[in-house]
Amino acid sequence: MLPKSINVKGVKYRITENLKDNDHLIGQCDRSKKTIRLNPSETKDQKFKIMVLAHELCHAYMHEYNLDKVIEPNLDEQICLMVEDIVKDLMPIIIENRKSLS
């Protein structure tokens, strides 16, 4: 279950699963509206949903740190894809150690 919102450097970003199929996106971070939207038909698998959320959160953090103003859009996207891979690689470790992490 995803949280309804998350705090990114003191700024509340709402998280919803209301991105429509016709948007042709899996996830979207709207920096001006402070929302992260996921496409529910594309993110049915919980692990994949967490990876998409991490990717979109990366965009939110880049914005709140003002990095999106100094980094080329292609590099911004590559960094967020890297974060997605990091989360994917960490997920088995987190799942295996979830009791000791709580």
JOGIPE-V403117 format. One record per backbone hydrogen bond with DSSP energy under -1.0 kcal/mol. CO is the residue of the C=O (numbers start at 1). NH is the residue of the N-H. If there is no record, write none. Layout:
co=CO nh=NH
co=CO nh=NH
This chain:
co=4 nh=15
co=6 nh=13
co=8 nh=11
co=11 nh=8
co=13 nh=6
co=14 nh=36
co=16 nh=38
co=20 nh=23
co=21 nh=24
co=26 nh=39
co=28 nh=37
co=30 nh=34
co=30 nh=35
co=34 nh=14
co=35 nh=30
co=36 nh=16
co=37 nh=28
co=38 nh=19
co=39 nh=42
co=39 nh=43
co=45 nh=49
co=46 nh=50
co=47 nh=51
co=48 nh=52
co=49 nh=53
co=50 nh=54
co=51 nh=55
co=52 nh=56
co=53 nh=57
co=54 nh=58
co=55 nh=59
co=56 nh=60
co=57 nh=61
co=58 nh=62
co=59 nh=63
co=60 nh=64
co=61 nh=65
co=62 nh=67
co=62 nh=68
co=63 nh=66
co=67 nh=70
co=67 nh=71
co=72 nh=76
co=73 nh=77
co=74 nh=78
co=75 nh=79
co=76 nh=80
co=77 nh=81
co=78 nh=82
co=79 nh=83
co=80 nh=84
co=81 nh=85
co=82 nh=86
co=83 nh=87
co=84 nh=88
co=85 nh=89
co=86 nh=90
co=87 nh=91
co=90 nh=94
co=91 nh=95
co=92 nh=96
co=93 nh=97
co=97 nh=101
